[in-house]
Amino acid sequence: MASSPDVIVIGAGVLGLCTAAELGARGHAVTVIDPGGANASSVAAGMIAPALESLLDNLSPERAALLKRARDLWPAVAGAHDLKLHRDGADWRGPDPDSALARLHALGFGGRSVDGGLTTPDDWRIDVGPALTALARASGVTTVRGRVARLADEGRRWRVEAGDGRVWFSPTVVLATGAEPAIPGLPDPVAAIVSGVQPIRGQLTAVATAVPPRVIRAAGVYVAPGEGGVVIGATMEPGRRDLEPDAAESAHQVEAGLALLGGTGESGAVRVGIRGATADGLPLAGPAGAPGLHLALAPRRNGWLMGPLVGQVVADGIEGRAPVADAAALDPLRVA
Ligand SMILES: Cc1cc2nc3c(=O)[nH]c(=O)nc-3n(C[C@H](O)[C@H](O)[C@H](O)COP(=O)(O)OP(=O)(O)OC[C@H]3O[C@@H](n4cnc5c(N)ncnc54)[C@H](O)[C@@H]3O)c2cc1C
């Protein structure tokens, strides 16, 4: 039987679910369609890391401030969904810590020197599994298993068709499909925006070891507390969509991560996810330029950091509310 929610969100990664939960909280009936199984969001380390992301990516103070504002939406989201937000900060180790600390302060973040690096209170963390589960169960949100095979514009509503023939209708559709190709039936300009999203493969490894009090990062590697120990990651492999674990790369990263920790450990599962990214590194969030179509895509390696902001911006766009100041930087049409 066909169903007709207020909004259909295609994709149950962190962007789709943050958007759905925000819309649900605003009183909309939302259906999220996703095939289930692992995605980039479920393999991620869950760092909410405006400070060290800004430092490591050499971002401008304006961009750093945007990331910080995105982070500051998390306490309300965690509170609303009864999630533990780990506000333990993060450490960075590397050469010339004094100049790194000066840059961190110039970007507006707190921090102090520690042996061989610095520590900042400004980076937080969330446990991704519980967060995805809680967001999917948010008030007003229904999730269904399915892969959308085709979209059709029927004038005042979109026809959303799954590969197995099930059909849904809604005036409003949010594409939150990660790094996957454009769904057939999208208007050409929207398909072009989606097709421009670059895949970046990332791999991390679960390691059973003594858990450090907070995330530790260095050039090319991090160690983050995780289920049963830590996760050590993550690669950045632009252009790759393959999901096969690379054992040699994992061994290399685990060695580097354990050296950071100064301990030993036993490697467990190797997890791979594909991040979607734009050229400017910011997500695509808001109206897609076709009636009733909205995007929540391409947060690069900051999907967890950016999720609540993307959800807010997309929900505002759907409701026709005045956009928050950061919406312009995320406007999907900037890449059209
Ligand atoms: C190894 C690794 C570590 C990371 N660590 C961090 C971190 O610590 N902090 C951080 O902020 N970010 C991190 N990231 C980045 C973050 O995970 C991503 O930016 C984020 O998960 C992207 O979320 P998304 O919702 O856009 O996509 P996804 O999580 O990929 O979700 C998209 C969903 O859409 C579904 N979908 C696609 N097409 C269809 C269709 N036709 N029909 C139905 N469903 C469809 C997919 O099945 C998928 O479930 C990491 C990424 C990786 C790979």
The ligand as a Gaussian input file, in Angstrom:
#p B3LYP/6-31G(d) Opt

LIG

0 1
 C       36.340000       5.708000       8.707000
 C       35.540000       6.971000       8.896000
 C       35.659000       7.685000      10.083000
 C       34.910000       8.868000      10.271000
 N       34.990000       9.534000      11.455000
 C       34.262000      10.668000      11.627000
 C       34.288000      11.353000      12.860000
 O       34.942000      10.938000      13.807000
 N       33.556000      12.508000      12.979000
 C       32.780000      12.979000      11.950000
 O       32.159000      14.034000      12.115000
 N       32.727000      12.317000      10.777000
 C       33.451000      11.189000      10.601000
 N       33.422000      10.538000       9.408000
 C       32.642000      11.110000       8.320000
 C       31.194000      10.793000       8.508000
 O       31.061000       9.440000       8.832000
 C       30.452000      11.106000       7.225000
 O       30.683000      12.448000       6.886000
 C       28.966000      10.903000       7.452000
 O       28.734000       9.659000       8.029000
 C       28.189000      11.007000       6.173000
 O       26.847000      10.840000       6.518000
 P       25.725000      10.765000       5.412000
 O       24.445000      10.698000       6.125000
 O       25.949000      11.827000       4.399000
 O       26.039000       9.407000       4.606000
 P       25.943000       7.868000       4.993000
 O       26.258000       7.619000       6.405000
 O       26.737000       7.140000       3.968000
 O       24.415000       7.524000       4.805000
 C       23.798000       7.531000       3.548000
 C       22.712000       6.473000       3.562000
 O       21.929000       6.631000       2.378000
 C       21.561000       5.331000       1.962000
 N       21.179000       5.376000       0.553000
 C       21.944000       5.705000      -0.513000
 N       21.239000       5.591000      -1.658000
 C       19.991000       5.187000      -1.297000
 C       18.808000       4.873000      -2.011000
 N       18.755000       4.965000      -3.364000
 N       17.711000       4.488000      -1.326000
 C       17.732000       4.394000       0.034000
 N       18.822000       4.677000       0.765000
 C       19.949000       5.061000       0.106000
 C       22.799000       4.499000       2.210000
 O       22.496000       3.126000       2.257000
 C       23.257000       5.059000       3.557000
 O       22.701000       4.316000       4.626000
 C       34.100000       9.336000       9.218000
 C       33.974000       8.609000       8.046000
 C       34.680000       7.432000       7.886000
 C       34.505000       6.661000       6.611000

